[in-house]
Amino acid sequence: MKNIQHLKAYVQMHPDNKMAWYLLGKEYYKNGQHGKANYCFNQSGEVYEAFEHSKVPAEMLREYEDGLLQAGRERDRKRKKIRRALMALILLLLVVIPSAAAPGLVGQWEPAGASAAGDSDVIDPVEVSAIAKPGNSQTPVKSKLAFTAVEGGGASSAGKLLVTMLGGEQTGSKTAVLGMKRQGQWLIWKKRLPLISALEMKSDGAVEYQSFEPAVCNCKPPEHGELAKQAGEWQDAQEEQAVLWSAMKAYQSAKGKLPDSLKDLTGPFPGNWLGGVTPTMKQAFKPLRAAASPGARGNQPEQPAASQAAQGADGSGSGASGGTQGQPFFASPLTIIIDKQTHRLAVVSGSVMLRNYEVGLGGDRTPEGRFAISDKVVNPNGHDNGEFGSRGMQLSDTNYAIHGTNDLNSIGKDESLGCIRMRRGDVEELFALAPKGTKVEISRGVLPAELLMPKERFSPATSENQTNPHKKYHWLN
């Protein structure tokens, strides 16, 4: 019965939300109150038809209903706090200035909205129209478009997104949802992820759900070529922001403060935290710096990437924030994971994998553990075709490094003295993706064998000198 009360309260505040009417009707129906259920179903209109006769996942409905109930409980808690505070204030006034206190004031006072849930079991139509928002016109409003990515076919994730939109009261907003496939504990971030659905919060508070998967909506989805194009551009921007965000976090960890400008991250060696920058990264610096500042929402202590990936299959601990509250989509800094069993090197953010390369290792000579990139060097020892190739990234204060090689046949094998060897195209992209200070985890049995590399590599413009002619490296090639 408590669920019914919370849903009734929500419908009173949002009489145009047909989904809420539908869920209230479902609650009445479960309790055997079929007459009241039918009244609510009639109020829900086309939502009833859509959800009763389509394949919209039941789990999504449960997530939506949980969000409504949670919002109702939170509202009740706030009302109780306000009621107690006002009562204390009135008592204080009675004590301090008793001559101004009218007899019986405390007993007659009731805060506005204290009986919003009402005593009847179903909302009276007159009651609903009386609390409808004044001037609520049906004039179309162009929605603000946003994007996010979740596990493909994950109704739970879509439901949570719907609850977030509902809780934030972001009217006039539309979110397009991209789907990521799962491989073991990892969500796979590929170029041009498929669109799976769109959620739109109308200006009148109603929420529309559109699936782009024929098997889910049991329909022919609308044409969405332009939306898919915009989604691809959003993906590119998120990768670039992830690199910049990771560099800012690494700089903050090392220096005790955030960089004041992009120049702090793009100096010549050894100040080359970033391997290069793009126009998107230049534009994103100020807003990302604000999001990384102390006190900004979403700043939480980091966990090892493998631990984040193992937290669950529903997107929890994924390291992806959806880009809300000023945070980038990839909220967890990029991490490099090396798997000695599969000879793979992956770039991940939380449980989302962005790249997965084949590498050469040294078997037992390659150490396991956690490291960080301490040096990023272009053309180690003055050569781009020597034993270390065109790029080198030293692991902490050791003689081990991730670098290129002039022995391509050793890739996928255990022939090095302990270092991690990569093909030229792979190591040059990794150099651009992984800032100085990036965490590196070496272990066994954590990465899939399937490679993950885009046709168009990430290759930002470089300007400053990133060579180090003053040092000869003796890495254990």
C-alpha positions as CSV (number, residue, x, y, z in Angstrom):
1,M,0.0,0.0,0.0
2,K,2.9,2.3,0.6
3,N,3.9,2.0,-3.0
4,I,0.5,3.1,-4.1
5,Q,0.6,6.2,-1.8
6,H,4.0,7.3,-3.2
7,L,2.8,6.7,-6.8
8,K,-0.5,8.7,-6.1
9,A,1.6,11.5,-4.7
10,Y,3.7,11.6,-7.8
11,V,0.7,11.5,-10.1
12,Q,-0.8,14.5,-8.2
13,M,2.4,16.5,-8.8
14,H,2.8,15.3,-12.4
15,P,-0.8,14.6,-13.8
16,D,0.5,14.5,-17.4
17,N,3.0,11.7,-16.8
18,K,1.1,8.8,-18.4
19,M,3.8,6.3,-17.4
20,A,3.2,7.1,-13.7
21,W,-0.6,6.6,-14.2
22,Y,0.2,3.2,-15.9
23,L,2.5,2.1,-12.9
24,L,-0.2,3.2,-10.4
25,G,-2.7,1.1,-12.3
26,K,-0.4,-1.9,-12.2
27,E,-0.1,-1.6,-8.4
28,Y,-3.9,-1.4,-8.0
29,Y,-4.2,-4.5,-10.3
30,K,-1.8,-6.5,-8.1
31,N,-3.8,-5.6,-5.1
32,G,-7.0,-6.8,-6.7
33,Q,-8.5,-3.3,-7.1
34,H,-9.4,-3.8,-10.7
35,G,-11.8,-0.9,-11.0
36,K,-9.3,1.6,-9.8
37,A,-6.6,0.0,-12.0
38,N,-8.8,0.4,-15.1
39,Y,-9.3,4.1,-14.3
40,C,-5.5,4.6,-14.1
41,F,-5.0,2.6,-17.3
42,N,-7.5,4.8,-19.1
43,Q,-5.5,7.9,-17.9
44,S,-2.3,6.4,-19.2
45,G,-3.7,6.3,-22.7
46,E,-1.2,5.0,-25.4
47,V,1.4,4.1,-22.7
48,Y,-0.9,1.2,-21.6
49,E,-1.2,-0.1,-25.2
50,A,2.6,0.3,-25.8
51,F,3.7,-1.6,-22.7
52,E,0.9,-4.2,-22.6
53,H,1.3,-5.2,-26.3
54,S,5.0,-4.7,-27.0
55,K,8.2,-6.4,-25.9
56,V,9.5,-3.5,-23.8
57,P,11.5,-5.2,-21.0
58,A,9.7,-5.7,-17.7
59,E,13.0,-4.9,-15.9
60,M,12.9,-1.4,-17.4
61,L,9.5,-0.9,-15.9
62,R,10.7,-2.0,-12.5
63,E,13.6,0.4,-12.7
64,Y,11.3,3.3,-13.6
65,E,8.9,2.4,-10.8
66,D,11.7,2.2,-8.3
67,G,12.8,5.6,-9.3
68,L,9.3,7.0,-8.8
69,L,9.0,5.4,-5.4
70,Q,12.5,6.6,-4.4
71,A,11.5,10.1,-5.4
72,G,8.4,9.9,-3.3
73,R,10.2,8.7,-0.3
74,E,12.8,11.4,-0.6
75,R,10.1,14.0,-0.9
76,D,8.5,12.7,2.3
77,R,11.8,12.9,4.1
78,K,12.2,16.5,3.0
79,R,8.7,17.4,4.1
80,K,9.3,15.9,7.5
81,K,12.6,17.9,7.9
82,I,10.8,21.1,6.9
83,R,7.9,20.4,9.2
84,R,10.3,19.8,12.2
85,A,12.3,22.9,11.3
86,L,9.2,25.1,11.1
87,M,7.8,23.6,14.3
88,A,11.0,24.4,16.1
89,L,11.0,28.0,14.7
90,I,7.4,28.5,15.9
91,L,8.2,27.2,19.4
92,L,11.2,29.5,19.5
93,L,9.0,32.5,18.5
94,L,6.5,31.5,21.2
95,V,9.3,31.6,23.8
96,V,11.1,34.7,22.6
97,I,8.1,36.9,21.8
98,P,5.1,35.4,23.5
99,S,2.9,38.5,23.1
100,A,2.9,37.9,19.3
101,A,1.8,34.3,19.6
102,A,-1.9,33.6,18.9
103,P,-3.5,30.9,21.1
104,G,-3.8,27.6,19.3
105,L,-1.4,28.5,16.6
106,V,0.7,25.3,16.9
107,G,-2.3,23.1,16.8
108,Q,-3.8,24.8,13.7
109,W,-0.6,25.0,11.7
110,E,-0.1,22.5,8.8
111,P,2.7,22.9,6.2
112,A,1.6,23.2,2.6
113,G,1.5,19.8,0.9
114,A,1.4,17.8,4.1
115,S,-1.6,15.9,2.9
116,A,-0.6,15.7,-0.7
117,A,-1.1,11.9,-0.8
118,G,-4.7,12.3,0.3
119,D,-6.8,9.7,2.1
120,S,-8.7,8.2,-0.9
121,D,-7.4,5.3,-2.8
122,V,-7.6,6.8,-6.2
123,I,-7.1,10.3,-7.6
124,D,-10.4,12.1,-8.3
125,P,-10.3,13.7,-11.8
126,V,-11.3,17.1,-10.4
127,E,-8.5,16.9,-7.9
128,V,-6.0,16.2,-10.7
129,S,-7.1,19.1,-12.8
130,A,-7.0,21.4,-9.9
131,I,-3.3,20.8,-9.4
132,A,-2.3,20.8,-13.1
133,K,0.5,23.2,-13.9
134,P,-0.9,26.6,-15.1
135,G,-0.1,27.6,-18.7
136,N,1.0,24.1,-19.6
137,S,0.7,24.3,-23.4
138,Q,1.4,21.6,-25.9
139,T,3.6,23.8,-28.1
140,P,6.5,21.7,-29.4
141,V,9.8,22.4,-27.9
142,K,13.1,21.4,-29.5
143,S,14.7,18.9,-27.2
144,K,18.3,19.2,-26.1
145,L,20.2,16.2,-27.4
146,A,22.6,14.1,-25.3
147,F,24.3,10.7,-25.8
148,T,25.3,7.9,-23.5
149,A,26.4,4.2,-23.9
150,V,25.3,1.2,-21.9
151,E,25.5,-2.6,-22.2
152,G,23.5,-3.5,-25.3
153,G,20.1,-5.1,-24.4
154,G,20.6,-3.9,-20.8
155,A,17.1,-2.9,-19.8
156,S,18.3,-2.2,-16.3
157,S,20.7,0.4,-17.6
158,A,18.0,2.0,-19.7
159,G,15.7,2.1,-16.8
160,K,18.3,3.8,-14.6
161,L,18.9,6.4,-17.3
162,L,15.1,7.0,-17.4
163,V,15.1,7.4,-13.6
164,T,18.0,9.9,-13.8
165,M,16.1,12.0,-16.3
166,L,13.0,11.8,-14.2
167,G,14.8,12.8,-11.0
168,G,16.6,15.7,-12.6
169,E,13.3,17.1,-14.0
170,Q,15.3,17.7,-17.3
171,T,12.3,18.6,-19.4
172,G,12.9,19.2,-23.0
173,S,15.8,16.8,-23.1
174,K,16.5,13.8,-25.3
175,T,19.1,11.1,-24.7
176,A,20.2,8.7,-27.4
177,V,21.6,5.4,-26.0
178,L,24.3,3.4,-27.7
179,G,24.9,-0.3,-27.0
180,M,28.2,-1.9,-26.0
181,K,28.7,-5.7,-26.2
182,R,30.1,-7.5,-23.2
183,Q,33.2,-9.8,-23.3
184,G,33.6,-11.4,-19.9
185,Q,34.0,-8.6,-17.4
186,W,34.5,-5.9,-20.0
187,L,32.2,-3.7,-22.0
188,I,33.6,-3.2,-25.5
189,W,33.8,0.4,-26.8
190,K,34.0,0.1,-30.6
191,K,33.9,2.9,-33.1
192,R,30.3,3.6,-34.3
193,L,28.4,1.8,-31.6
194,P,24.8,0.9,-32.6
195,L,21.9,3.1,-31.5
196,I,19.6,1.0,-29.3
197,S,17.1,3.5,-28.0
198,A,16.2,7.1,-27.3
199,L,14.5,8.6,-24.2
200,E,12.9,12.0,-24.4
201,M,11.5,14.1,-21.5
202,K,8.8,16.3,-22.9
203,S,8.2,19.8,-21.8
204,D,5.0,18.6,-20.1
205,G,6.9,16.0,-18.0
206,A,5.9,13.0,-20.1
207,V,8.6,10.6,-21.1
208,E,8.8,8.9,-24.5
209,Y,10.8,5.7,-25.1
210,Q,11.8,4.7,-28.7
211,S,13.7,1.5,-29.4
212,F,15.8,1.2,-32.5
213,E,15.9,-2.6,-32.1
214,P,13.1,-4.3,-34.1
215,A,13.2,-7.4,-31.8
216,V,12.5,-5.1,-28.8
217,C,9.9,-2.8,-30.1
218,N,8.3,-5.4,-32.4
219,C,8.2,-2.7,-35.1
220,K,10.1,-1.1,-37.9
221,P,12.3,1.6,-36.2
222,P,12.3,5.1,-37.6
223,E,15.1,6.2,-39.8
224,H,18.0,7.5,-37.7
225,G,21.0,8.0,-40.0
226,E,21.6,11.6,-38.9
227,L,21.3,10.6,-35.2
228,A,23.8,7.8,-35.8
229,K,26.2,10.3,-37.4
230,Q,26.0,12.6,-34.4
231,A,26.5,9.6,-32.1
232,G,29.8,8.8,-34.0
233,E,31.0,12.4,-33.5
234,W,30.1,12.2,-29.8
235,Q,32.1,9.0,-29.5
236,D,35.2,10.6,-31.0
237,A,34.9,13.5,-28.6
238,Q,34.6,11.3,-25.6
239,E,37.8,9.5,-26.4
240,E,39.7,12.8,-26.8
241,Q,38.2,14.0,-23.5
242,A,39.2,10.8,-21.8
243,V,42.8,11.4,-22.7
244,L,42.7,15.0,-21.5
245,W,40.9,14.1,-18.3
246,S,43.4,11.3,-17.5
247,A,46.3,13.7,-18.1
248,M,44.8,16.3,-15.7
249,K,44.2,13.7,-13.0
250,A,47.8,12.3,-13.4
251,Y,49.2,15.8,-13.2
252,Q,47.1,16.6,-10.1
253,S,48.3,13.4,-8.5
254,A,52.0,14.2,-9.1
255,K,51.9,18.0,-8.5
256,G,49.2,18.3,-5.9
257,K,47.2,20.7,-8.0
258,L,45.4,20.8,-11.3
259,P,47.1,22.2,-14.4
260,D,46.4,25.9,-14.9
261,S,46.4,25.7,-18.7
262,L,46.9,23.2,-21.5
263,K,50.5,24.3,-21.8
264,D,51.2,22.7,-18.4
265,L,50.5,19.3,-20.1
266,T,52.1,19.8,-23.5
267,G,55.7,20.9,-22.7
268,P,58.8,19.4,-24.1
269,F,60.2,16.3,-22.5
270,P,59.8,15.6,-19.5
271,G,56.8,17.9,-19.4
272,N,55.0,16.0,-22.1
273,W,52.1,14.6,-20.1
274,L,50.1,14.6,-23.3
275,G,51.5,13.1,-26.6
276,G,49.5,15.6,-28.6
277,V,46.3,17.7,-28.5
278,T,43.2,18.1,-30.7
279,P,40.8,21.1,-31.2
280,T,38.2,19.2,-29.1
281,M,40.7,18.8,-26.2
282,K,41.5,22.6,-26.4
283,Q,37.8,23.4,-26.1
284,A,37.3,20.9,-23.3
285,F,40.1,22.0,-21.0
286,K,38.2,24.7,-19.0
287,P,35.0,22.7,-18.4
288,L,37.0,19.5,-17.5
289,R,39.2,21.5,-15.1
290,A,36.1,22.8,-13.4
291,A,34.7,19.3,-13.1
292,A,38.0,18.0,-11.7
293,S,38.2,20.8,-9.1
294,P,37.8,19.8,-5.4
295,G,34.1,19.8,-4.4
296,A,32.9,19.0,-7.9
297,R,30.4,16.2,-8.0
298,G,31.6,12.8,-9.2
299,N,35.1,13.0,-7.8
300,Q,35.7,9.7,-6.0
301,P,38.8,7.8,-5.0
302,E,40.2,5.6,-7.8
303,Q,40.2,1.8,-7.7
304,P,42.3,-0.6,-9.6
305,A,40.9,-1.1,-13.1
306,A,40.5,-4.8,-12.7
307,S,38.5,-4.3,-9.5
308,Q,36.2,-1.8,-11.1
309,A,35.6,-4.2,-14.0
310,A,34.7,-7.0,-11.7
311,Q,32.0,-5.0,-9.8
312,G,29.1,-6.1,-11.9
313,A,27.6,-6.6,-15.2
314,D,24.9,-3.9,-15.0
315,G,27.2,-1.0,-15.6
316,S,27.9,-0.3,-11.9
317,G,31.6,0.5,-11.5
318,S,31.9,0.8,-15.3
319,G,33.9,4.1,-15.0
320,A,31.4,5.7,-17.3
321,S,29.3,8.6,-16.0
322,G,27.3,9.4,-19.1
323,G,28.7,12.8,-19.2
324,T,26.4,14.2,-16.5
325,Q,27.1,16.9,-14.0
326,G,30.0,18.2,-16.1
327,Q,31.8,14.9,-15.9
328,P,33.2,13.3,-19.1
329,F,31.7,10.0,-20.1
330,F,34.9,8.2,-19.1
331,A,35.0,9.3,-15.5
332,S,37.7,6.9,-14.5
333,P,41.2,7.8,-15.8
334,L,42.5,5.6,-18.5
335,T,44.5,2.6,-17.3
336,I,46.8,0.1,-19.2
337,I,46.3,-3.6,-18.5
338,I,48.7,-6.2,-19.7
339,D,47.8,-9.9,-19.8
340,K,50.8,-12.3,-19.8
341,Q,48.5,-15.2,-20.6
342,T,46.9,-13.8,-23.8
343,H,49.7,-11.5,-24.8
344,R,47.3,-8.5,-24.9
345,L,47.6,-4.9,-23.8
346,A,44.4,-3.0,-23.2
347,V,43.4,0.6,-22.6
348,V,40.4,0.7,-20.2
349,S,38.3,3.1,-18.2
350,G,36.8,1.2,-15.3
351,S,35.1,-1.8,-16.9
352,V,35.0,-0.2,-20.4
353,M,37.7,-1.4,-22.9
354,L,38.7,1.1,-25.5
355,R,41.7,-0.7,-27.1
356,N,43.2,-4.2,-27.0
357,Y,46.5,-4.8,-28.8
358,E,48.7,-7.9,-29.3
359,V,52.1,-7.5,-27.6
360,G,55.4,-9.4,-27.2
361,L,56.5,-10.2,-23.6
362,G,59.2,-12.0,-21.7
363,G,57.3,-14.7,-20.0
364,D,58.4,-15.0,-16.4
365,R,60.9,-12.2,-17.0
366,T,58.0,-9.7,-17.4
367,P,57.1,-8.6,-13.8
368,E,53.6,-8.6,-12.5
369,G,52.2,-5.8,-10.4
370,R,51.2,-2.2,-10.7
371,F,53.3,0.6,-12.2
372,A,53.0,4.0,-13.8
373,I,54.4,5.6,-16.9
374,S,57.2,7.8,-15.7
375,D,58.9,8.7,-19.0
376,K,57.3,9.2,-22.5
377,V,60.0,9.4,-25.2
378,V,59.8,9.8,-28.9
379,N,62.6,7.9,-30.8
380,P,64.4,6.4,-27.7
381,N,68.1,6.6,-28.0
382,G,67.8,8.8,-31.1
383,H,66.3,6.2,-33.4
384,D,62.8,5.4,-34.7
385,N,63.8,2.0,-36.1
386,G,66.1,0.7,-33.4
387,E,65.4,-2.0,-30.8
388,F,63.0,0.2,-29.0
389,G,61.2,1.5,-32.1
390,S,59.7,5.0,-32.4
391,R,58.1,5.3,-29.0
392,G,59.0,4.3,-25.4
393,M,57.1,4.5,-22.1
394,Q,59.1,3.6,-19.0
395,L,57.3,1.8,-16.2
396,S,58.0,3.6,-12.9
397,D,61.7,3.6,-11.8
398,T,62.5,0.3,-13.5
399,N,64.3,-0.9,-16.5
400,Y,61.1,-2.1,-18.0
401,A,59.1,-0.2,-20.6
402,I,56.4,-0.4,-23.2
403,H,58.1,0.3,-26.6
404,G,58.2,-0.5,-30.3
405,T,60.5,-3.1,-31.8
406,N,62.5,-4.0,-34.9
407,D,61.6,-7.7,-34.4
408,L,58.0,-7.9,-35.4
409,N,58.1,-11.7,-35.3
410,S,58.4,-11.6,-31.5
411,I,54.9,-10.0,-31.1
412,G,52.6,-12.6,-29.5
413,K,55.6,-14.5,-28.1
414,D,57.8,-14.5,-24.9
415,E,61.1,-13.4,-26.4
416,S,61.9,-10.1,-24.7
417,L,64.0,-9.8,-21.6
418,G,61.0,-8.4,-19.7
419,C,59.8,-5.4,-21.7
420,I,56.5,-5.1,-23.6
421,R,57.0,-4.9,-27.3
422,M,54.4,-3.4,-29.7
423,R,54.0,-2.9,-33.4
424,R,54.7,0.6,-34.6
425,G,51.2,1.7,-35.3
426,D,50.0,0.3,-32.0
427,V,52.7,1.9,-29.9
428,E,52.4,5.3,-31.5
429,E,48.6,5.3,-30.9
430,L,49.1,4.1,-27.3
431,F,51.7,6.9,-26.8
432,A,49.0,9.4,-27.9
433,L,46.3,7.8,-25.7
434,A,48.1,7.2,-22.5
435,P,49.4,10.3,-20.6
436,K,52.4,10.4,-18.5
437,G,51.5,9.0,-15.1
438,T,49.0,6.5,-16.5
439,K,48.6,3.4,-14.2
440,V,49.8,0.1,-15.6
441,E,48.7,-3.3,-14.3
442,I,50.4,-6.5,-15.3
443,S,48.7,-9.8,-14.5
444,R,47.3,-13.0,-16.1
445,G,43.9,-14.1,-17.4
446,V,42.1,-10.7,-17.4
447,L,41.8,-9.7,-21.0
448,P,40.0,-11.3,-24.0
449,A,42.0,-12.5,-27.0
450,E,39.9,-10.5,-29.5
451,L,41.8,-7.4,-30.7
452,L,40.2,-4.0,-30.5
453,M,41.7,-1.4,-32.8
454,P,40.0,1.2,-35.0
455,K,40.8,1.6,-38.7
456,E,41.5,5.3,-38.1
457,R,44.0,5.6,-35.3
458,F,44.0,8.3,-32.7
459,S,46.7,10.6,-33.9
460,P,46.6,14.2,-32.4
461,A,48.9,17.0,-33.6
462,T,52.2,17.2,-31.8
463,S,54.4,20.2,-31.5
464,E,56.9,20.2,-28.6
465,N,60.1,18.2,-28.7
466,Q,59.4,14.9,-27.0
467,T,62.8,13.3,-27.5
468,N,65.4,12.9,-24.8
469,P,68.9,13.0,-26.3
470,H,70.5,13.5,-22.9
471,K,69.8,9.9,-21.8
472,K,70.6,6.5,-23.1
473,Y,68.0,4.0,-22.2
474,H,68.9,0.4,-21.1
475,W,65.5,-1.1,-21.0
476,L,65.4,-4.9,-20.8
477,N,64.3,-5.4,-24.4
